[in-house]
């Protein structure tokens, strides 16, 4: 009996398991019915923003002086005096004396030249008087004898002597002018208002004519050379007709840079464009002129900084790297869209009624890192596809977040 039970026990266990499984299957809930997922792709869209006004042209460059010269004397001599402002970083006014050369020798030369002129003036008076007497004697001879003889010799009338006296006076007068000019050059002056970049002159130093003893650059304006592509340069109105130095017809522009935790801006204008492409970068160098750079820039406010505090405004320094913005052309209407909305071949995927894709060709006016300025057959606020699909066909149906 025990042996029979031990043989039937596995059968009972299997049977009980089958019964329990059948009960669990019979009591299980029905699975919920779900619709199959849509095969229409989901896309992210942004509206096309209609804009007006000048399209900005962006660039960057390094500030350079409008004018820069080497400071040098035109004569030889020993330095007798140096202005306190003639040192690195010093500011000088136009016509200000930078340093003087000992003028003792040059004053002596002026005196000698003056004496020579005085002597030649007396010699000229004597020659004129002798010429007058000779002519009167000749005319008296003619009246007395009543004969018209041969023409009197120029030597008889003292004409060569008179010309020689006048030439000698002119020669010594020129020598006096040279001596006075050399004396005036003992004072070396600044030709314009500027800033001393460096100097290398001191009291007692012997310098020669043409020897550079410093460098000075103008502070009334600075320039920034901005390399632009031909596409960007084409947006600048009248670029090739600009007259250098004429701010009245120039295109507005501005430069900005960071100073500490703040950005500052200086307004200027497009002065001119170089008449040749850069052979290496194939870009056009456009020159931006910034008047009065030492006055300090206008602050562009940021958090934690008082934007209207003029005490923190720095000057625009030579050698500084700046960002440039130029007011480009101003079409009647154009659109600004994210760069992700622009597709290969200069086209965008716009949504028409019923969320169908329309492939719209566009003309790109300007590109930045994030925004594209373009024109084309778009409507203000029309939704443009930016993500979700890699390929599109005309009339293709899509889904958006508004659904």
VEXLOMI-257282 format. One record per residue: x, y, z of N, C-alpha, C in turn; residue in three letters. Coordinates in steps of 0.02 Angstrom, whole numbers, plus 50000, padded with zeros to 5 digits. Each point is the difference from the previous one (the first is absolute). Layout:
BEGIN
XYZXYZXYZala/...
% end
This chain:
BEGIN
500414994050000499595006050000500445006350000unk/500505000050041500475005650004500365001049934unk/500174994449968500355000549936499545002949948unk/499344998350001499535002649951499925007550009unk/499955002350064499935007250011500605003849976unk/500594997350011500605003649978500045000549924unk/499694995049964500015000449928499465004849974unk/499445000650035499465004549978500095007350021unk/500445001450047500095006950025500225004949946unk/500484998449958500175004749945499435001349953unk/499584994749988499435001149955499515005050030unk/499874999250067499545004750033500275007349996unk/500655000750011500305006849999499935003249931unk/500144996049948499945002649932499285001749985unk/499534995850020499305001349988499765006350035unk/500225000750063499805006150037500275006249966unk/500624999749976500295005949966499635001749937unk/499774994849963499635001249938499335003450016unk/499684997650053499355002950020500095007450021unk/500515001250040500125006950022500155004549941unk/500404997749952500165004049941499385001549959unk/499554994949993499395001149962499565005150034unk/499974999750066499595005050037500295007049991unk/500655000850004500325006649993499895002849930unk/500034995649949499885002349932499285002249992unk/499544996350031499285001749994499835006550036unk/500365001350055499865006050040500405006249978unk/500484999449952500425005749981499585005549967unk/500185006650010499635005449967500165000549926unk/499535002749963500115001049929500505005849989unk/500504999449957500485005549988499655005949967unk/500205006350020499685005949971500165000549925unk/499515002549965500095000949928500335006749987unk/500545000149963500365006149984500035000849924unk/499945006549981500075001449929500744999649980unk/500124997649941500714999749977500295007049995unk/500655000850016500305006749997499975002949929unk/499925006850000499955003449935500674999849964unk/499954999349936500605000049959500165007049973unk/499605004950017500135006949980500555002750045unk/500565002549974500565002250042499825006350041unk/500325000450058499915005850044500585004849989unk/499855006449993500515005049986499945005850050unk/500565003450008500025006250039500035005949953unk/499605005150013499965005749955500115006550038unk/500185005249961500055006850026499685004749950unk/499745005750021499695004649952500525004249964unk/499855001749938500435004649962499845007150021unk/500525003550024499915006850026500115005149944unk/499485003849984500075005449951500365005950033unk/500505002849965500405005450028500075005549949unk/500245005850025500135005749956500595003950029unk/500285004549961500595003850022500634997049972unk/500575002750023500654998049975500174993050024unk/500274996049955500244993350017500715000750027unk/500144997650060500685000850028500514995649965unk/500595002749991500574996349974500514999650056unk/500184993950019500444999150058500714998249978unk/500475002150040500704998549988500415001450062unk/500654999749993500465001350056500665002449972unk/500365003650041500655002649978500385003050058unk/500595002549984500445002950050500065007649989unk/499975003750054500045007349996500715002149981unk/500045004649952500645002749980499955007749996unk/500555003650004499975007349997499775002549931unk/499665005750000499835003249937500635002649966unk/500465002950040500635002549975500524998750054unk/500604998049979500554998750047500655001949967unk/500435003650037500635002649972500574998650048unk/500604999949972500615000050041500185007350016unk/500185001250063500215006750021500765000449990unk/500225004949960500715000849986500155007449988unk/500615002050017500225006849986500235000549928unk/499965006149972500245001249932500715002849998unk/500295001050059500685002750005500394996150051unk/500655000950000500434996850049500085004550062unk/500134996950057500135004150059499914996150065unk/500085003750055499934997150067499335002050029unk/499654995250030499345001350029500095004450062unk/499635005849999500065004750055499395000050046unk/499434997449975499395000050040499524994849973unk/499634996550045499514995049980499355001350038unk/499445000049965499355001250031499834994150046unk/499685001650056499814994750048499494995249971unk/499595002349952499494995649970500294995649945unk/500635001449979500304996049947500324993750031unk/499564995350017500214993650027499454995049984unk/500154993750007499544994749980499325001050035unk/499475000349960499335000950026499805007350008unk/500465004749991499845007150007499575002549942unk/499595005050013499585003149950500265006949984unk/500025001749936500275006449978499495003449955unk/500035006749999499555004049959500345001849935unk/499625001849949500315002049936500415006250009unk/500615000049973500455005750006500405000250065unk/499874995450045500375000050064500724998049989unk/500475003550034500714998449995500144993650040unk/500294995149965500174993750033500695000250032unk/500495002749964500675001050028500355005449959unk/500535002850030500395005249967500734997949994unk/500315002249946500724999049989500365006550016unk/500594999450029500405006050016500075004349937unk/499785006450004499965004349941500565005149995unk/500524999650042500535005150000500335000449931unk/500214994349972500325000149934499545002749946unk/499374998450004499535002149948499845007450006unk/499995002850061499915007250007500615003849971unk/500604997350011500605003149971499975000149924unk/499764994649972499954999749927499495005149974unk/499485001150037499515005149980500325006950001unk/500395001350051500335006650004500495000949942unk/500394994949986500485000549945499635001149933unk/499464996349990499625000849938499685006949997unk/499785002650057499715006850000500535005249982unk/500604999150025500555004749983500164999749926unk/500014994149971500144999349929499465003549958unk/499384999350022499455003249963500075007650004unk/500185002550059500085007250008500565002649954unk/500554996349996500555002149957499804999949927unk/499634995049980499794999649931499485005449982unk/499605002050049499545005549987500385006549985unk/500545001250038500425005949987500334999449931unk/500264994249984500324998949935499515001149943unk/499374998050011499505001149948499855007449991unk/499975003750056499885007249995500575003449961unk/500604997850015500585002949965499974998449925unk/499844993949984499964998049929499445003849965unk/499435001050033499455003749970500215007349987unk/500365003050049500225006949992500515000649943unk/500464995549997500505000249946499664999049932unk/499514995649997499654998949937499615006349980unk/499705003450049499635006149985500475005449974unk/500595000950032500485005049978500254998449929unk/500154993849987500254998049933499485001449947unk/499364998750013499495001349949499915007549989unk/500035003950055499945007349991500585002849959unk/500604997650012500585002449961499934998249927unk/499774994049986499914997949931499475004249966unk/499445001250033499475004049970500235007249990unk/500405002750048500275006849991500465000449940unk/500414995049990500444999849941499605000149936unk/499464996449999499604999749941499675006849986unk/499785003550049499685006549990500525005249978unk/500614999550028500515005149985500234999549928unk/500134994049977500284999349933499474998949948unk/499414998850021499454999449952500094994649949unk/500384995150015500124994549955499754993550031unk/499744996149959499774993450024500524994949980unk/500394998350047500524995149986499784992950014unk/500474995850007499844993050017499714999650070unk/499614994650011499704998850066500564999150052unk/499895003150058500504999750053500084992850025unk/500614998350019500144993350026499654999150067unk/499744993950015499694998750065500475001550058unk/500654998849989500485001550053500055007650012unk/499935003849945500025007350007499415002550043unk/499424996749992499415002050038499934996350067unk/500494996050019500024996450064499414995150007unk/499754997449946499454995250005500224993250027unk/500554996949979500224993750030500155000850075unk/500325005550019500165001150071499365000450041unk/499505003449971499365000650037499664993250009unk/499994995949946499714993350005500384995750050unk/500665000550000500404996150047499855002050072unk/499915006650013499845002350067499334997450023unk/499515000249954499344997450018500024992450012unk/500374996349960500064992850010500344998450066unk/500525003950018500344998850063499535001350059unk/499585005249995499525001350054499494994350005unk/499764997649942499534994450001500314993850030unk/500654998749984500344994250028500065000550075unk/500215005750025500095000750073499335000350035unk/499485002549966499334999950030499754992850008unk/500154995849949499824992950006500384996750056unk/500655001950007500384997350056499725001950067unk/499755006350005499685002250062499374996150014unk/499604998849946499384996150009500164992950023unk/500534996949971500204993350021500214999950073unk/500385005250020500235000350070499425000850047unk/499515004249982499415001050043499584993750002unk/499954996549943499624993749999500334994850045unk/500674999449996500354995350043499905001850074unk/500005006650015499905002150069499304998150024unk/499495000849956499324998250020499934992550011unk/500434996149967499964992750007500334997450063unk/500305004450039500274997850064499444998250049unk/499395002349986499424998050040499604994949959unk/499954993850025499634994749966499304999950028unk/499495000949957499315000550022499584994249975unk/499424999050032499534994849980499575002549943unk/499954996349945499605002349943499254999450011unk/499794995950049499284999150014499924997950072unk/499385000250023499844997650067500094992450002unk/500394997650047500134992849999500254997450066unk/500194993749998500254996450059500684997149983unk/500465000650047500684997649990500004992450012unk/500194996349949500044992850008500654998050036unk/500565003249981500634999050037500465005849984unk/500515001150040500505005249989500674997550025unk/500545002849970500684998050019500465006049995unk/499835005450035500415006149999500045002850071unk/500595003150016500095002850066500475005949995unk/500035003950054500435006050001500724998149987unk/500345004249959500714999049986500144995049945unk/499484996649974500114995049948500155003449934unk/500494997449964500175002549933499604996049950unk/499615003549959499594996649950500175002849931unk/499874996049950500135002049931499355001349963unk/500065003449944499425001549959499694993449974unk/499354999350009499654994149978500024994250048unk/500345000650056500044994650049499354999650039unk/499664994349999499374999150036500134999650075unk/499645004250037500075000050073499324998750034unk/499504998049962499344998650029499504998649946unk/499394998250023499464998649953499365002950028unk/499625003249955499405003650020499434998049954unk/499404998650029499424998649958499425004650018unk/499605001649949499445004850008499464997050045unk/499715004350043499484997750045499315002749981unk/499945003549943499345002549981499574994649969unk/500304994649976499634994549971500454993949994unk/499694994150001500364993749988499634996249946unk/500314994849975499714996049947500004992650019unk/499524996449973499964992850008499924996949931unk/500464995749981499964996549935499624993550010unk/499444999349965499564994150008500014996049935unk/500264993950001499964995849939499304997149992unk/499695001249942499334997649987499984995949936unk/499554995249999499894996349938499655004549950unk/500014997949936499675004049950499255000450012unk/499714994750031499285000050016499845005350051unk/500425000550052499895005150052500155006949973unk/500535000849962500175006649973499465002549953unk/499664995549964499475002149955499405003050036unk/499944998650065499445002750039500125007250021unk/500615002549996500165006850022499815004849943unk/499515004450010499785004349945500535005049979unk/500115000549934500465004949973500724999250023unk/500214993950013500674998950028500545002749954unk/499954998949936500535001949954499965007349979unk/499485003650020499965007149985500175004350060unk/500194997050057500155003950060500625004349989unk/499975006250024500585004549998500364999650067unk/500624998049999500384999150062500035006650038unk/499854999650065500035005950043499375004150001unk/499494998249959499385003949997499474996350040unk/499875002450062499524996750043499285001649982unk/499885005049959499315002149985499634994949958unk/500344996449957499684995049957500204992950019unk/500304999150058500254993450019499454995650027unk/500134993550002499544995150027500134999250074unk/499485000650043500114999350073500264993150018unk/500425000050052500284993850026500175001150073unk/500134994650036500205000550070500474994350017unk/500415001050051500444994850024499874999150075unk/500144994250025499894998650071500534995250024unk/500155000550064500474995450031499864999550074unk/500284995150033499894998950071500555003250041unk/499805003350053500475002950048499774997850069unk/500384995550032499774997150063499404995549986unk/499465001050038499394996049989499475004149963unk/500215004649958499545004549966500225000849928unk/499525001149955500155001449931499855007449986unk/500435003049958499935007049982499995000649924unk/499645005249977499905000949928500215007049979unk/500325000549941500195006349970499685000449930unk/499705005749984499685000949936500505002949950unk/499944998049938500435002449947499674999349933unk/500394999149948499724999449933500504996249955unk/499734997549944500424996749951500365005449960unk/500655000250004500385005349968500164998249927unk/500194993949987500204998049933500104992449998unk/500134997549941500184993049990500644999649960unk/500424995150018500614999149962499824997749928unk/500405002249953499844998849930500294993449974unk/500164995350044500274993649979499794994650050unk/499914994049975499854994350044500634997750036unk/499904997550060500564996850035500174993549964unk/500624999249980500194994349958499954993450038unk/500055000250066499984993750038499304998250022unk/499625004950026499334998550026499455001349949unk/500165003549945499515001849949499435004150029unk/500155004350046499515004450031500145007349981unk/499515004350012500055007249987500115003550066unk/500525004050005500145003850061499605006549999unk/499535000650047499605006050008500265003850061unk/500115006549993500305004150052499455003850036unk/499944999050066499535003550043500395005450038unk/499735006249998500325005550037499585001850060unk/500335000650059499675001750063500275006750023unk/499595005449997500245006550024500035000150077unk/500465004150025500075001450072500004993650041unk/500474995549989500004993650037500205000750073unk/500325005550019500235000750069499455002550047unk/499405001549973499465002750042499674994650042unk/500104993749985499684994750038499384997549963unk/499884993450003499454997149964499355000350040unk/499444998849965499354999650031499904993150029unk/499834999450064499934993350030499404996349975unk/500084993649990499464995549984499874995950062unk/499455001650037499894997550068499984992550006unk/500284997450054499974993050017499874999550075unk/499834994150022499824999050070500595001550045unk/499855003250056500525001450050500415006149986unk/499845003749945500395005949982499525005849990unk/500185005850025499605006049989500155002649930unk/499514999249954500135001549930500105007349986unk/499745004450043500055007249986500555003350041unk/500494996250024500555002850039500555002149952unk/500085006649987500505002249951500724999250025unk/500104999250064500684999550026500354993649978unk/499614994949983500304993649981500124999549925unk/499795005149960500064999549927500735000749979unk/500284994949967500705000449978500065003049931unk/500595002249980500115002249931500094994049955unk/499955001249935500124994849950500745000249983unk/500364994950019500735000049996500244996949935unk/500555002749975500334997249941500244992950016unk/499884995549954500204993050010499454995750030unk/499435003050019499464996350032499604996249947unk/499794993950016499594996049955499265001650014unk/499625001649949499315002250009499544996349953unk/499364999650020499474997549956499695005949964unk/499834999049937499765005449957499304998349975unk/499575005150000499334999349969499895005949953unk/499834998449937499895005049948499274999849979unk/499705005949991499315000449975500014998649926unk/499754994049982499994998149930499385002649963unk/499854996849945499435002149959499354999150038unk/499485003749980499354999850034499454998549949unk/499884993649984499454998349953499335001950031unk/499485000449956499345001750025499754994850050unk/500114993649986499784994850046500454994049993unk/500194997250056500394993850001499824996250063unk/500264993950005499834995750056500644997950037unk/499934999150065500544997250040499764993350026unk/500424994949989499824993250021500614996950033unk/499904995050043500584996450028500404996649945unk/500634999350011500434997149949499814992849986unk/499714996550050499804993149989499434999449951unk/499635005449987499444999749953500225000349927unk/500625002249987500255000549932500274993249978unk/499774997749943500204993549974500495000749943unk/500314994449982500474999949944499655002249936unk/500355004249962499705002649939499615006350010unk/500105003350058499665006450015499244999249994unk/499734995750042499284999150003499794998750072unk/499375001250015499724998650066499394995649991unk/499834996350053499404995750000499475003450042unk/499525003049965499465003750034499374995750003unk/499595001250051499384996350008499435004249972unk/499614997049957499405003249974499394997150036unk/499405001649977499404997550033499984992550003unk/499794997250058499974992850008500674997050017unk/500485004150022500664997550020500334996049944unk/499985002849942500354997049943500635004149985unk/500534996649982500645003349988500005003149930unk/500225006349998500105003449936500745002049996unk/500334998049948500715001549991500045006949965unk/500285004950037500005006949976500725002249986unk/500185001649938500675002849986500065007050030unk/500585001650026500125006550031500665002849975unk/500085006550009500645003349985500315002250066unk/500584997550015500345001550064500365006749993unk/499835004650045500325006650001500595000250048unk/499944996650056500525000250052499934994050045unk/500574997550022500024994450048500395002150061unk/499764998150058500385000750062500054993150031unk/500274999750061500064993550033499324996850013unk/499495004150015499354997250020499435002049953unk/500075005549963499445002849963500195000749927unk/499504999049956500085001149929499505005349978unk/500245004849961499575005249972499874998149927unk/499364999649981499854997649933499355003249974unk/499904999349935499385001949967499744994149960unk/499364999949988499704994449963499255000150008unk/499674994949974499274999650001499734997550066unk/500135003550054499764998250066499495005150024unk/499624998150050499535004550032500235001250072unk/499885006050027500205001450069499684995050048unk/500404997150043499754995250049499934992949974unk/500124998849936499934993249973500504995450033unk/499774994050019500414995350036500514996649953unk/500624999650025500544996949962500274994050039unk/500144994649965500264993950031500745001050017unk/500184998650062500705000450021500294993250018unk/499614995650031500254993350018499434995049990unk/500194993649999499514994649998500044995749938unk/500185003049944500064996249938500645002049964unk/500294995249965500615001249962499875001349926unk/499424997549976499825000849930499275002049997unk/499815003749950499315002149993499825000349926unk/499364998949986499745000649932499425004950001unk/499855002849943499455004849995499344996650018unk/499635003150047499364997350022500044994750053unk/500594998550025500104995050052499645002150065unk/499624995550031499645001550062500454999050060unk/499965004450048500394999550061499565001850059unk/500254998550060499665001850063500435005050036unk/499685004550037500335005150039499774999750072unk/500325003750043499825000050071499315002950012unk/499745004149954499345002850011499454994849995unk/500164994349970499504994649995499964995950064unk/
% end
